[in-house]
Amino acid sequence: MSWIDLFCPDNSERRESLIRKNQELHVLMRNNFRATNQLIDVLKEHLGLSFSKITLNEKATVKENCDKIIARIREIQAEVEKINQQLKQKLEPTLYEKLKNKSLSECDFQPVLNVVRRLYHLAAISSAVALVAWLISNVTMMTSITVTFGLIAIGVMGCVVFGVLCMGIGLILGNIVGKMERDRLERALKEYDKALEEFRPASEKYQDSITYVRISIQMMQ
């Protein structure tokens, strides 16, 4: 224990807690980038849609990295809306609703597959229908993840260089000592708690959903 911690003995525990939250945010961010790139691969393979992959930049700020993933998700959402409108026009209303709700029967599947195949000039692969259904039904979820990235971007942590999250708290706190360090730690912990409360469940749902659709498509091959 340092001499500073003699006056504020809880500071050591606060630092350790902040380091853990730092690491959790770092892992969530990396996994969200990875999941987005996996979705981009699936879209290209099964629908022929091309989006540039995104790379997390350790030298950029948290906000800059958040903005990067938000921009790519919004591009995907815009394409999903085009798909949605085309299918609304081409499919009978009952078939469209079943597709949207992912409740197609065996009899329903072939007519939907025919429309999807014509729209995207694809071979007769059922995985394309599964992917389209997932995209349409998960627009709300994708919107949620962009909102939570936005909250991180505009918060206190938004201006921190992303690589600093991997280096511990010393570089963030600088030479703050004693009671000033305690106050800074408490503010930082509250900011992390607020951010992670929104970011953790949205990120996990986003990652799990993309994993689910990838596994579902693989099982249909």
C-alpha positions in Angstrom: 0.0 0.0 0.0 1.3 3.4 -0.9 1.5 6.3 1.6 -1.4 7.9 -0.3 -3.6 4.9 0.4 -3.0 5.4 4.2 -5.2 8.4 4.0 -7.7 6.9 1.6 -7.5 3.1 2.1 -10.4 2.3 -0.2 -8.6 3.8 -3.2 -6.7 0.6 -3.9 -10.0 -1.3 -4.2 -11.5 1.4 -6.4 -8.5 1.3 -8.7 -8.8 -2.5 -9.1 -12.5 -2.2 -9.7 -11.9 0.4 -12.4 -9.3 -1.8 -14.0 -11.8 -4.6 -14.2 -14.4 -2.4 -15.8 -11.8 -1.1 -18.2 -11.0 -4.6 -19.3 -14.6 -5.5 -19.6 -15.3 -2.5 -21.9 -12.3 -3.4 -23.9 -13.4 -7.0 -24.4 -16.9 -6.0 -25.3 -15.7 -3.5 -27.9 -13.4 -6.0 -29.5 -16.1 -8.7 -29.6 -18.6 -6.2 -31.2 -16.1 -5.4 -33.9 -15.5 -9.1 -34.5 -19.2 -9.9 -34.6 -19.9 -7.1 -37.1 -17.2 -8.4 -39.4 -18.7 -11.9 -39.1 -22.1 -10.5 -40.1 -20.4 -8.7 -43.1 -18.9 -12.1 -44.2 -22.3 -13.8 -44.0 -24.1 -11.0 -45.9 -21.5 -11.3 -48.7 -21.6 -15.1 -48.9 -25.4 -15.6 -48.8 -26.8 -12.4 -50.2 -23.9 -11.0 -52.3 -24.0 -7.7 -50.3 -20.5 -6.1 -49.9 -19.5 -4.0 -46.9 -16.0 -3.0 -45.9 -14.8 -4.7 -42.8 -14.0 -2.5 -39.8 -10.8 -2.5 -37.7 -10.5 -1.4 -34.1 -7.8 1.3 -33.8 -5.9 1.2 -30.6 -4.5 4.7 -31.3 -8.0 6.3 -31.8 -10.3 7.5 -29.1 -13.2 5.4 -27.8 -15.6 7.8 -29.6 -13.8 7.3 -32.9 -14.0 3.6 -32.7 -17.7 3.8 -31.6 -18.4 6.0 -34.6 -16.8 3.5 -36.9 -19.0 0.6 -35.8 -22.1 2.8 -35.7 -21.5 3.9 -39.3 -21.2 0.3 -40.6 -24.2 -1.0 -38.7 -26.3 1.9 -40.1 -25.1 1.0 -43.6 -26.3 -2.6 -43.1 -29.6 -1.3 -41.6 -30.1 0.8 -44.7 -29.7 -2.2 -47.0 -32.0 -4.3 -44.7 -34.7 -1.6 -45.2 -34.3 -1.9 -49.0 -34.7 -5.7 -48.7 -37.7 -5.2 -46.4 -39.5 -2.9 -48.8 -38.8 -5.2 -51.8 -40.2 -8.3 -50.0 -43.2 -6.3 -48.9 -43.9 -5.6 -52.6 -43.1 -9.0 -54.0 -44.6 -11.3 -51.3 -48.2 -11.9 -50.4 -49.0 -10.1 -47.1 -49.5 -13.3 -45.2 -46.2 -14.8 -46.5 -44.3 -11.5 -45.6 -45.6 -11.6 -42.1 -44.6 -15.2 -41.6 -41.1 -14.4 -43.0 -40.9 -11.4 -40.6 -41.9 -13.5 -37.7 -39.7 -16.4 -38.8 -42.7 -18.8 -38.8 -42.6 -20.1 -42.4 -44.0 -23.6 -42.9 -42.5 -26.0 -45.4 -45.2 -25.1 -47.9 -44.5 -21.4 -47.5 -40.7 -21.7 -47.9 -40.4 -22.4 -51.6 -42.4 -19.3 -52.7 -40.3 -17.1 -50.5 -37.1 -18.7 -51.7 -38.1 -18.1 -55.3 -38.6 -14.3 -54.6 -35.3 -14.0 -52.7 -33.5 -15.8 -55.4 -34.9 -13.6 -58.1 -34.1 -10.4 -56.2 -30.5 -11.3 -55.4 -29.7 -13.6 -58.4 -28.8 -16.4 -56.0 -28.7 -20.2 -56.3 -31.6 -21.9 -54.6 -30.1 -21.9 -51.1 -32.4 -21.9 -48.1 -29.8 -20.1 -46.0 -30.5 -16.8 -47.9 -34.1 -16.9 -46.7 -32.9 -17.6 -43.1 -30.6 -14.6 -43.3 -33.2 -12.3 -44.7 -35.7 -13.3 -42.0 -33.1 -12.7 -39.3 -32.2 -9.3 -40.7 -35.7 -8.1 -40.9 -36.6 -9.3 -37.4 -33.5 -7.9 -35.8 -33.7 -4.3 -37.0 -34.7 -3.2 -33.4 -31.7 -5.0 -31.9 -29.3 -3.5 -34.3 -30.7 0.0 -33.5 -30.2 -0.7 -29.8 -26.5 -1.5 -30.3 -25.9 1.8 -32.2 -27.6 3.7 -29.4 -25.4 2.1 -26.7 -22.3 2.8 -28.8 -23.5 6.4 -29.0 -23.8 6.6 -25.2 -20.2 5.4 -24.8 -19.0 7.9 -27.4 -20.6 10.9 -25.8 -19.7 9.9 -22.2 -16.5 10.7 -20.2 -14.7 7.7 -21.7 -15.4 8.9 -25.3 -12.3 11.1 -25.4 -10.0 8.4 -24.0 -7.6 6.8 -26.5 -8.8 3.2 -26.8 -5.3 1.7 -26.2 -5.3 3.3 -22.8 -8.0 1.0 -21.7 -5.5 -1.9 -22.0 -2.8 -0.1 -20.0 -4.4 0.2 -16.6 -5.8 3.2 -14.8 -2.6 5.1 -14.2 -2.5 6.8 -17.5 -6.1 7.9 -17.1 -5.8 9.2 -13.6 -2.4 10.9 -14.1 -0.9 12.2 -10.9 -4.1 12.6 -9.0 -3.4 11.9 -5.4 -5.2 11.4 -2.1 -8.7 12.7 -1.8 -8.6 14.1 -5.3 -7.8 10.6 -6.6 -10.7 9.2 -4.5 -13.1 11.7 -6.1 -11.8 11.0 -9.6 -12.0 7.2 -9.0 -15.6 7.5 -7.8 -16.7 9.6 -10.7 -15.0 7.2 -13.2 -16.6 4.2 -11.5 -20.0 5.8 -11.8 -19.4 6.6 -15.5 -18.3 3.0 -16.2 -21.2 1.5 -14.3 -23.6 3.7 -16.3 -22.0 2.8 -19.6 -21.7 -0.9 -18.9 -25.3 -1.2 -17.6 -26.5 -0.3 -21.1 -23.5 -1.6 -23.2 -23.1 -5.1 -21.6 -26.5 -6.6 -22.3 -26.9 -4.9 -25.8 -23.4 -6.1 -26.8 -24.0 -9.7 -25.6 -27.4 -9.8 -27.4 -25.8 -8.5 -30.6 -22.9 -11.0 -30.5 -25.2 -13.9 -29.6 -27.7 -13.0 -32.3 -25.0 -13.0 -35.0 -23.5 -16.3 -33.7 -27.1 -17.8 -33.8 -27.7 -16.8 -37.4 -24.3 -18.1 -38.5 -24.9 -21.5 -36.8 -28.4 -21.6 -38.2 -27.2 -21.0 -41.8 -24.4 -23.6 -41.4 -27.0 -26.2 -40.3 -29.0 -25.5 -43.4 -26.2 -26.2 -45.8 
